[in-house]
Amino acid sequence: MSISSPKERAKSIADGFFSVTIPSLRKLTEGHLRDILKGIGIVEREVRREMPKEGDYDGIKKKHFKLGNLRRARLVIDTFVKQRRLKL
């Protein structure tokens, strides 16, 4: 997958188009992991700022889906970094 910026990659993670797994992280350098974590943080703040209208259950579901994907990706990256004893 050729995504130019870490923020775009984080958006694709949030939307569910890209899943973060340990084998996919092995190919990345420490700098790339740091950039992806920064992008996840930025996108996570943007998603949290979204305010679906009252009664918009699809909007609320979509927001929580994105936040869940971002949390899972952050957890997988943090676990990978701890296992490899990397410094980010």
N, C-alpha and C positions, 0 to 999 in steps of 0.2 A: 504494500500500500504506500503510495507516494503522497504524503501530506506535507506541505511545506512548513507550516508553523505548528508549534506545540499546542497553541490554542485551538487550532482547527482539529488536531488529533483529539484533544480533550472534548471538543464538541461532538466528534464522531463516537467517542466512548460514551458520552452522556446519552446520545440518541440510540445507542445499541448497535451501531454499525461496526464497531471495532471492540473486541474483547481483550482484556489484558490477562495474559497467562504467563506462567514462569518461563516456558519455552520461548515465548515472544520477547520476554525481557532479557534473555541471555544474549541476544544479538545487539543489545544497546549498550552504549558507554555510560559512564557516570554522568557526564554532561547532558546526554539525552534524557536520562532518568530525571535529573534535576529540572530540566526544562519542561518535561511532561508533568511533573508534580506542580510546578508553577502554573502551567496551563490549566490543570485540574482545579487548582485553587481559584483562579480567575473565573472559570466557567461555573464553578460551584457558587461563587458569590453572585454571579449574574442570574443563575437559576433561582437562588433564594430570593432575589429582588423581585422576581415575577410574581404578580398578584392576580391569580385567576379570579374571575367574577364570582360572586356568591351564587352557589347553585351550579357552577360549571364543573361537574364531576369529572368530565374528561380532561379538563385543564389541570385539575388537582392531581388526577392520576398520572398524567404526563409529567408534571413537576416532580412528584415523588419517584417515578420511574427513573428520571434523569439523576436525581440525587442519590438514589440507590446504586445506580451504575457507577457514579463517580466515587461513592464511598467504597464500593467493592474494588475498584481500580486502585484507589489510594491504599487500601488494606493489602492488596496483593503486592504492590510496589514496596510498601514499608516492610513487609515480611521478607521479600526478596533481598532488600538492602540489608536487613538485619542478618539474614542467613549468610550473605556474602561478605559481611562486615565492611561494607562500603561506606565512605564518608560523603554525605550529600550536604 
